[in-house]
Amino acid sequence: MDVTIDQEGCVAAGQCVLAAPDVFDQRDEDGVAILLQPPPADQYDATREAALLCPARAIHLSE
């Protein structure tokens, strides 16, 4: 699974971090989402949920 984040479009809601804390985090200075690591297979469902919960639709997945 490939994950990209549109950091310009991110509204720093933090839903991705709540859904998949092993995959996403937020920058301290502005709260914009960052990718910690490509999701391992056991995190695919959580990563998909994070993308669905993103209010800005800033997380893009390709499988």
Backbone as CSV, one residue per row, in Angstrom:
resi,resn,N_x,N_y,N_z,CA_x,CA_y,CA_z,C_x,C_y,C_z
1,MET,0.843,-1.178,0.000,0.000,0.000,0.000,0.886,1.238,0.000
2,ASP,0.594,2.140,-0.933,1.293,3.424,-0.979,0.385,4.494,-0.388
3,VAL,0.966,5.332,0.457,0.220,6.390,1.119,0.878,7.726,0.801
4,THR,0.077,8.681,0.378,0.572,10.049,0.218,-0.362,10.969,0.977
5,ILE,0.212,12.058,1.471,-0.558,13.056,2.203,-0.413,14.390,1.487
6,ASP,-1.546,14.992,1.181,-1.540,16.339,0.622,-1.381,17.292,1.806
7,GLN,-0.135,17.617,2.130,0.126,18.429,3.311,-0.424,19.844,3.174
8,GLU,-0.559,20.337,1.950,-1.155,21.661,1.735,-2.656,21.631,2.036
9,GLY,-3.278,20.497,1.800,-4.713,20.364,2.027,-5.088,19.905,3.423
10,CYS,-4.124,19.416,4.169,-4.369,18.910,5.520,-4.867,20.036,6.417
11,VAL,-5.936,19.762,7.187,-6.490,20.760,8.098,-6.120,20.473,9.560
12,ALA,-5.213,19.531,9.773,-4.671,19.214,11.109,-5.741,18.758,12.096
13,ALA,-6.725,18.008,11.619,-7.785,17.518,12.500,-7.309,16.389,13.404
14,GLY,-6.303,15.641,12.977,-5.743,14.574,13.801,-6.480,13.257,13.753
15,GLN,-7.485,13.135,12.914,-8.237,11.881,12.844,-7.372,10.717,12.376
16,CYS,-6.417,11.004,11.507,-5.531,9.943,11.019,-4.679,9.371,12.154
17,VAL,-4.217,10.230,13.031,-3.389,9.784,14.155,-4.212,8.936,15.117
18,LEU,-5.452,9.333,15.332,-6.315,8.547,16.208,-6.624,7.177,15.614
19,ALA,-6.810,7.115,14.302,-7.165,5.859,13.637,-5.967,4.933,13.438
20,ALA,-4.803,5.514,13.137,-3.610,4.707,12.827,-2.356,5.368,13.401
21,PRO,-2.190,5.337,14.719,-1.063,6.027,15.346,0.309,5.446,15.021
22,ASP,0.350,4.226,14.525,1.634,3.640,14.140,2.062,4.080,12.746
23,VAL,1.137,4.683,12.006,1.399,5.074,10.621,1.506,6.593,10.476
24,PHE,0.656,7.328,11.220,0.598,8.788,11.080,0.972,9.504,12.375
25,ASP,1.461,10.717,12.214,1.687,11.627,13.331,1.406,13.029,12.811
26,GLN,1.553,14.013,13.678,1.358,15.403,13.284,2.596,16.202,13.642
27,ARG,2.932,17.168,12.770,4.063,18.044,13.057,3.735,18.899,14.268
28,ASP,4.718,19.095,15.127,4.509,19.889,16.331,4.167,21.338,16.023
29,GLU,4.806,21.893,15.009,4.647,23.328,14.758,3.290,23.725,14.195
30,ASP,2.654,22.847,13.422,1.388,23.250,12.806,0.321,22.155,12.772
31,GLY,0.623,20.972,13.255,-0.354,19.896,13.309,-0.610,19.170,12.014
32,VAL,0.094,19.527,10.955,-0.091,18.874,9.666,0.355,17.409,9.766
33,ALA,-0.421,16.543,9.139,-0.153,15.108,9.186,1.143,14.748,8.466
34,ILE,1.831,13.775,9.034,3.031,13.217,8.417,2.932,11.692,8.462
35,LEU,3.609,11.061,7.540,3.652,9.609,7.471,4.875,9.133,8.242
36,LEU,4.651,8.317,9.270,5.763,7.782,10.051,6.474,6.660,9.317
37,GLN,5.680,5.816,8.657,6.221,4.660,7.942,5.171,4.169,6.968
38,PRO,5.592,3.502,5.912,4.593,2.843,5.064,3.863,1.810,5.934
39,PRO,2.572,1.705,5.795,1.852,0.794,6.686,2.210,-0.663,6.437
40,PRO,2.533,-1.376,7.513,2.695,-2.826,7.373,1.317,-3.453,7.132
41,ALA,1.292,-4.650,6.657,0.038,-5.308,6.276,-0.984,-5.314,7.404
42,ASP,-0.533,-5.453,8.629,-1.487,-5.493,9.737,-2.077,-4.117,10.065
43,GLN,-1.614,-3.065,9.401,-2.126,-1.716,9.612,-2.949,-1.206,8.410
44,TYR,-3.169,-2.046,7.419,-3.904,-1.621,6.227,-5.319,-1.150,6.568
45,ASP,-6.030,-1.908,7.390,-7.402,-1.523,7.720,-7.435,-0.195,8.458
46,ALA,-6.538,-0.002,9.413,-6.476,1.252,10.168,-6.102,2.413,9.252
47,THR,-5.218,2.150,8.288,-4.810,3.196,7.350,-5.964,3.577,6.434
48,ARG,-6.727,2.594,5.984,-7.915,2.886,5.173,-8.931,3.708,5.974
49,GLU,-9.113,3.338,7.241,-10.032,4.086,8.100,-9.551,5.529,8.266
50,ALA,-8.252,5.716,8.453,-7.693,7.060,8.597,-7.997,7.903,7.361
51,ALA,-7.855,7.321,6.186,-8.130,8.056,4.954,-9.614,8.423,4.863
52,LEU,-10.475,7.521,5.269,-11.913,7.792,5.232,-12.316,8.854,6.245
53,LEU,-11.661,8.897,7.389,-12.004,9.847,8.443,-11.443,11.241,8.209
54,CYS,-10.481,11.367,7.318,-9.841,12.660,7.081,-10.875,13.658,6.528
55,PRO,-11.165,14.737,7.278,-12.170,15.677,6.802,-11.754,16.448,5.542
56,ALA,-10.459,16.549,5.303,-9.956,17.272,4.127,-9.705,16.343,2.942
57,ARG,-9.865,15.034,3.169,-9.541,14.039,2.129,-8.113,14.227,1.622
58,ALA,-7.214,14.476,2.571,-5.812,14.757,2.237,-4.948,13.500,2.193
59,ILE,-5.506,12.352,2.565,-4.762,11.085,2.553,-5.189,10.298,1.323
60,HIS,-4.214,9.923,0.504,-4.491,9.181,-0.726,-3.797,7.834,-0.660
61,LEU,-4.538,6.791,-0.965,-4.033,5.419,-0.921,-4.043,4.803,-2.305
62,SER,-3.050,3.993,-2.554,-3.052,3.152,-3.753,-2.519,1.790,-3.348
63,GLU,-3.170,0.783,-3.881,-2.802,-0.593,-3.489,-2.421,-1.403,-4.705
